Amino acid sequence: MALELRPNCEFCDRDLPPDSAEARICSYECTFCADCVETVLANVCPNCGGGFAPRPVRPSREWRPGVSAGKQPPSARRVRAKFTRAEIEAFGAPIRGIPPEKR
């Protein structure tokens, strides 16, 4: 099963195309831009409390049969955060000092 590759940052709604090196995901595929992860979220996913990693880039070219962005297209469904900035900051405050691998 391929990653969903959501097309936008769930906080600021910045476009994050499938080849974006600025996309960050948590283990639940919540998707945010690198800037929001660093400056707003402090590496705390506002949905699950986990940390973020760079999202892999899906190859545009079909190097192996059936495996490419053309054959397994990224999602077109835009997702937005369910929480306000104040709620996100309050949620993250007590856990942002804990490394993601210890949360």
Secondary structure, DSSP 4 states (H G I P E B T S, - for coil): ------SB-TTT--B--TT-TTEEE-TT--EEEHHHHHHTSTT--TTTS---EEPPPPPSS-SBTTBSTTTSPPP------SS-HHHHHHHHTTTTTS-GGG-
